[in-house]
Amino acid sequence: MAESTGIPFGQTLLERAFSPDTAATHYTERVLKRPLTIRATSPTPSARAVRRRALNERKEQARKRSKHKPRPLSAAQKRKLCLNEIPKEQQRYAIYEPLHDLWIGYLREVLNLSDVDRAVYLTPASSGQMLASADMHGALFRVVRSRCVSRVGLEGIVVRDTRFTFEIITKKNVVKAIPKEHTVFRFEVPVLAKDGEETPKPLVFEINGEQFQTRAPDRANKKFRMHYQPDI
């Protein structure tokens, strides 16, 4: 019946409660022109939710960056590529002599020997901690005591300081790895006179290799302790 007259069925139902003009107005404004909500309106997010969302976004970005970041080489891969070995053409004593000269100046500053106008008294209690935390790359070492008799007398410049060994290069252009355990090393530090020239009698130090059984960067925070080593 409604279809034959051209009036929509919804408007026909409204005419049962309202007049034809009022039913037409309600049908037009509330049915035909009713706004369509695409998504439900959400409340304003809290500050905690905003921080959590930003944190999750940063974690996702960091995860994507770390996924494409190359992984560091393992110890086995470094040995295979010979990254920790000195090339044969660089195993020459003359190359490391300037390094030894720089190391002498560095150790003078560590032990406060650069000021020639002030007297300095060195004792194990006062200078032991500074000496134990010093970097030994470039020092001229000589083995004076060791359980292995064949190592006594070896002398050379330290080219690599590992956790358990000192690698030195001798005057014969040979690199030798000397274990720190059960070994005593000796080195000399020339003393400057007031005129700036080196005195004929240098300072002689002997260090126990077992006190240096850590990586060079880790010795800076290690506490120095004096003790007697009976098995050398």
C-alpha distance (Angstrom), angle and dihedral (degrees) to the residues before:
residue distance angle dihedral
M1 . . .
A2 3.79 . .
E3 3.79 91.1 .
S4 3.80 91.9 51.6
T5 3.80 92.1 53.6
G6 3.83 93.4 44.3
I7 3.82 94.1 -119.7
P8 3.86 115.2 130.2
F9 3.76 116.9 -112.6
G10 3.78 93.1 -118.8
Q11 3.78 92.7 54.2
T12 3.81 89.0 49.1
L13 3.79 89.6 56.7
L14 3.81 90.9 49.5
E15 3.80 91.0 52.0
R16 3.79 88.3 64.3
A17 3.82 89.6 66.6
F18 3.82 102.3 26.6
S19 3.74 138.3 35.0
P20 3.82 116.7 -88.5
D21 3.84 92.9 -103.3
T22 3.83 93.2 47.3
A23 3.82 91.8 44.8
A24 3.83 89.9 51.0
T25 3.83 90.8 49.8
H26 3.83 93.3 48.6
Y27 3.78 92.1 46.5
T28 3.81 92.8 50.2
E29 3.82 97.8 45.0
R30 3.81 100.8 34.7
V31 3.80 102.4 33.1
L32 3.77 110.9 23.8
K33 3.82 97.9 33.0
R34 3.83 96.9 34.7
P35 3.85 110.0 132.5
L36 3.79 115.0 -113.3
T37 3.82 112.9 -132.8
I38 3.80 109.4 -142.7
R39 3.83 95.5 -168.8
A40 3.75 133.4 3.1
T41 3.75 114.2 -97.6
S42 3.84 112.3 -109.0
P43 3.78 126.0 -149.2
T44 3.81 120.9 -105.8
P45 3.83 107.2 -81.0
S46 3.78 117.0 -114.1
A47 3.80 123.2 -112.6
R48 3.79 90.0 -108.0
A49 3.80 91.6 54.6
V50 3.81 90.8 49.2
R51 3.82 91.7 51.4
R52 3.79 91.7 47.1
R53 3.79 91.8 50.3
A54 3.82 91.8 49.5
L55 3.81 90.6 48.0
N56 3.80 91.8 51.0
E57 3.80 90.4 49.6
R58 3.82 91.6 51.4
K59 3.82 90.9 48.4
E60 3.78 90.6 50.8
Q61 3.79 92.0 50.0
A62 3.82 91.3 47.7
R63 3.80 90.0 49.5
K64 3.79 91.2 52.7
R65 3.82 91.5 48.6
S66 3.81 93.7 47.8
K67 3.78 90.2 48.3
H68 3.81 91.0 62.2
K69 3.82 95.0 37.4
P70 3.83 112.9 105.0
R71 3.78 115.5 -115.4
P72 3.84 119.2 -118.8
L73 3.77 118.6 -101.8
S74 3.77 118.4 -96.2
A75 3.80 123.1 -125.5
A76 3.81 90.8 -103.5
Q77 3.80 91.3 52.5
K78 3.80 91.6 48.9
R79 3.81 90.5 52.1
K80 3.80 90.8 47.6
L81 3.81 91.7 51.9
C82 3.85 91.3 43.4
L83 3.80 91.7 -128.4
N84 3.82 93.0 149.1
E85 3.80 95.8 49.6
I86 3.78 126.2 92.0
P87 3.83 111.6 -122.1
K88 3.78 115.5 -111.9
E89 3.80 93.9 -116.9
Q90 3.82 90.3 56.2
Q91 3.80 96.1 51.6
R92 3.78 94.5 100.9
Y93 3.79 125.5 124.5
A94 3.82 93.6 -142.7
I95 3.82 91.2 62.9
Y96 3.82 92.7 61.5
E97 3.81 99.1 42.9
P98 3.86 91.8 88.9
L99 3.81 87.7 50.3
H100 3.79 89.0 56.0
D101 3.82 90.9 51.7
L102 3.81 89.9 52.2
W103 3.79 90.4 48.4
I104 3.82 91.2 53.8
G105 3.81 90.3 56.4
Y106 3.80 90.7 45.3
L107 3.83 93.2 52.4
R108 3.79 91.5 47.4
E109 3.79 88.4 58.0
V110 3.81 91.6 46.6
L111 3.81 91.9 52.5
N112 3.84 93.7 39.8
L113 3.81 92.2 -116.1
S114 3.81 95.5 131.4
D115 3.80 93.2 85.2
V116 3.82 102.5 79.4
D117 3.82 92.9 -179.1
R118 3.79 93.7 64.2
A119 3.80 126.0 66.2
V120 3.80 114.3 -125.3
Y121 3.80 124.5 -163.9
L122 3.78 114.5 -157.5
T123 3.79 120.0 -155.4
P124 3.81 131.5 163.3
A125 3.81 89.7 -111.8
S126 3.81 94.9 51.5
S127 3.81 101.7 34.4
G128 3.80 103.2 22.5
Q129 3.80 94.8 88.6
M130 3.82 93.0 48.5
L131 3.79 92.2 47.0
A132 3.81 93.4 46.8
S133 3.82 91.6 52.6
A134 3.82 95.3 45.4
D135 3.79 123.2 111.8
M136 3.81 110.9 -109.2
H137 3.81 99.5 -163.7
G138 3.82 103.5 124.4
A139 3.81 98.0 21.3
L140 3.80 118.1 136.0
F141 3.80 103.2 -129.1
R142 3.77 130.5 -171.1
V143 3.80 122.6 -169.2
V144 3.80 108.2 -128.5
R145 3.82 101.3 166.1
S146 3.77 132.5 20.9
R147 3.77 141.2 146.4
C148 3.81 87.4 -121.3
V149 3.80 104.6 68.4
S150 3.81 93.6 -160.0
R151 3.82 90.4 65.6
V152 3.82 94.4 57.2
G153 3.79 109.6 105.4
L154 3.80 97.3 25.0
E155 3.78 110.5 139.5
G156 3.79 132.3 -176.9
I157 3.79 148.5 119.0
V158 3.79 117.5 -75.3
V159 3.81 108.9 -114.9
R160 3.80 98.0 167.4
D161 3.79 132.2 24.4
T162 3.81 112.1 -162.6
R163 3.77 128.4 172.4
F164 3.80 96.5 -91.5
T165 3.83 105.4 15.8
F166 3.78 144.2 47.5
E167 3.80 112.6 -142.6
I168 3.80 110.4 -152.8
I169 3.77 133.5 -179.7
T170 3.80 115.3 -138.7
K171 3.78 129.0 -147.9
K172 3.82 87.1 -100.4
N173 3.83 88.7 65.5
V174 3.80 93.3 -110.1
V175 3.82 123.7 136.0
K176 3.80 113.5 -140.5
A177 3.82 128.9 -176.7
I178 3.81 111.7 -142.4
P179 3.83 118.4 -168.3
K180 3.78 114.7 -126.1
E181 3.78 93.8 -144.0
H182 3.83 115.5 98.9
T183 3.81 91.3 -0.2
V184 3.80 133.2 116.6
F185 3.81 118.9 -157.1
R186 3.80 127.7 -160.2
F187 3.79 128.4 -156.8
E188 3.79 136.0 167.4
V189 3.79 132.1 -135.3
P190 3.84 116.3 -161.5
V191 3.80 114.5 -131.2
L192 3.80 119.8 -134.4
A193 3.79 119.9 -131.7
K194 3.80 123.7 -142.4
D195 3.80 90.9 -91.9
G196 3.82 90.1 57.4
E197 3.80 96.2 -107.6
E198 3.80 125.1 121.0
T199 3.78 117.6 -99.8
P200 3.82 117.6 -125.6
K201 3.81 92.1 -118.5
P202 3.82 113.2 63.0
L203 3.79 128.8 -166.1
V204 3.80 111.9 -93.9
F205 3.81 120.2 -150.9
E206 3.78 130.6 -173.8
I207 3.79 119.5 -163.6
N208 3.77 130.7 -168.9
G209 3.79 109.1 -124.2
E210 3.79 92.6 -145.3
Q211 3.82 89.1 64.9
F212 3.83 87.4 61.6
Q213 3.81 98.8 50.2
T214 3.79 93.0 125.2
R215 3.77 134.5 81.2
A216 3.80 113.9 -82.2
P217 3.87 94.5 -113.9
D218 3.83 91.2 49.5
R219 3.81 95.5 54.0
A220 3.81 92.7 72.8
N221 3.82 91.9 76.8
K222 3.79 98.3 34.5
K223 3.79 117.7 109.6
F224 3.80 115.7 -122.2
R225 3.79 117.5 -131.1
M226 3.78 126.8 -175.2
H227 3.78 115.4 -137.1
Y228 3.78 139.8 152.3
Q229 3.79 118.6 -105.5
P230 3.83 107.0 -150.9
D231 3.83 99.3 -179.7
I232 3.82 98.9 65.9
